Amino acid sequence: MTRVLSGIQPSGEIHIGNYLGAIKQWVALGERLGREAFFCIVDYHALTNPLAYDPATLARRTFEAALVNIAAGLDPERVTLFVQSHVPEHTELAWVFTTITPLGDLTRMTQFKDKAAKQEAIWSGLLMYPVLQAADILIYKADTVPVGEDQVQHIELTREIARRFNALFGETFPEPEALLNPEAPRVPGIDG
């Protein structure tokens, strides 16, 4: 493990599941890796949740997510903590990746199928979520991605996108590995 990237969505209030499943592990990784640890408030990903569309609420939750991470021990003097939408290269690289990602790969994503089944209208952002996630990871050339079990399929797609890009354009991106928190690989929500 040489470079880590992980993100947290500000689509709701930060809760104990976020702490146990992600933030606690991030703090330990940040202490160990320093500047090779990148942690992101993924506000663009939050837009795939219809409840996140209020600009004032999203801005407040983005700020609060950063504060909670810092309060929990993530040291912005040691690691890179940033907001996804403040780095336009994320969406630029995501566009490039959409041109080499088959639609079938996206429609097979379990999270897409589960969330789409609960919505009247299925927004294309939900379908493209894993492509943006791949861009988030690969733009920093992260080789390790701390995630919950529910995101492992997305990391596998990220590996495939990296492999496909490298085959077309030359060795550019590593094929990152998912890093599950051994203490809490899946923290079930209490919201059903």
N, C-alpha and C positions, 0 to 999 in steps of 0.2 A: 504494500500500500504506500503510494508516494503522494497522491493528490486525491482529495475527497471533495465531493460536492453533494449537498443535499438541500432541500427546500421545504418550506412550510407554507401552507395556504392560509391567508387571512380571511377565510370565508365564514368564520364563526369565532366565537370566543375561544381563546387558548385554554385548554383544560388539562387535567391530570393525565389523560391518555397521550396528549402531545408531549408532556414532560417525560413520562415513562417510556414511550415508544420512540422518541426522537431527541428531544432537547438534552436530556441527561447524557445520552451517548455522544451528542455533538460536543458538549463541554469537554468530555474526556478526550475525544479525538482532537479538539482544538488545542488542548494542553500538550498533547503528544506531537502534533504535526505543525502547529503554528501557522505560518503564512501559506502552507500547502492545504489548508482547510478552508473551503468556501461554503458559506451558508447563506441561503437566499430566502427572502420573503417573496413567494411566487404569486404576486398580485394578478398577473395575467391569467394564471391557472384558476384563480378564484372566480374569474368572470364566467367560467363554465357552470357555476352555481347561480341559478336565477336570483337567489336571495342576495347576491353580492353586487347587484347592479346599482345600488344607491351610491353615488360617488363619495358623499360625505362619510357614510358608514365604512366603505372600503378603505378610504384614506385613514380613518381612525383605527380600524382593525390592523392595517399595515403597520402603523406606528406602534400600536400596542404589541403586535407580534415581535417587533424588534426589541421593545422594552422588556418583554417577558424573557426573551432569550438572554439579554444582557443581565437581567436580575437573577436568572438561574445560573449564571456563571460564565456565559460565553463572552470572552474578552475581545472587543473589537480592536484593541491594540495588538492582539496576537493573531487573530484570524481575520478573514475577509467576510464581513456581514454586509449584505446589500439588498436592495429592492430590485426585483427582476425588471420592472418597467423602466428603470433608470439606465438600463444597458440595452440600447436599441439593437445591438448585434444578436441578441437572443432571437428576436422575431425575424431578423434578416436570415440567419442561418436556418431557422425553422422553415422559412419559405423554400430555401434550397433543398432541404430534406423532404419537403412535400413532393418535390418533383421526382424523387427516386424511391418513394414509399408506396407500394401497391395498396389500393383501397381494401382489398381482402385482408391484408395484415391488420388494418385498423378496425375493420368490422368484427374481427375475431377476438378483439380485446375484451376480456371478461368484465372489466369495469365499465366499458362503454355499453355493453349489452345490459348489464344490471341497471345502470343509471338511465339509459334510454328507455327501458321498459317502464320506468316510473314517471316519464314525462309525456305530456301531450304533444309538444313540438320538440323535435330533437335538433338542437343547434349544431352547426358544423364544428364549432369550437370544441364541443365534447368529443367528437370524433378525432379531431386533430390534436387533442391534449397530449398524447404520447409523443407526437412529433416535436412539439414545443419542448417537452421534457427532455427529449434526446438532444435538442439544441442547447438547452440549459446545461446539460452535463458535458457534452462534447466540446463546447466552445472553450471550456477551461481545461480540456484534455484530462478530465478526471478519470482515474482508473478504478475508483471505489465509490460506491453510492450507498450510503446508509438509508435503508428504506424498510417499510413494513412489508409483511408477506403479500399484501394486496397490490404492491407495486413491482413485484419481481417480474411479472410478465412484461411490464413496460421496460424494465432494464434489459430483458432479452431482446425486445424490439430495438432498443437503443444499440445493442451490440450488432444486430443485423443491419441497421442503418449505417453504422460505422464501417462495417465490413463491405457493404455495397458501395459507399462513398469511396473508400480506399481502393476498391477494385477499379472504379471508374476514373478516379482522379489522382491516384498515388497515395502512398502511406501518409495519412494525415492524423487520424484519430485512433486512440486506444479503444479496445473493446472492454468497457468497464464491467466490473463485477458488483453484484448486489451484496451489501453487508447487512445482514439481519441482526438486530439487537438480540443477543442470546437470552437476555432477561425478559424481553417483551417483544417477540416477533410479530404479534398481533394483539392489539388492545381493542376489545370490542366496545362499541359505543353503547350508550344507554338510550339512544334515540330510535331504536328499532332497526 
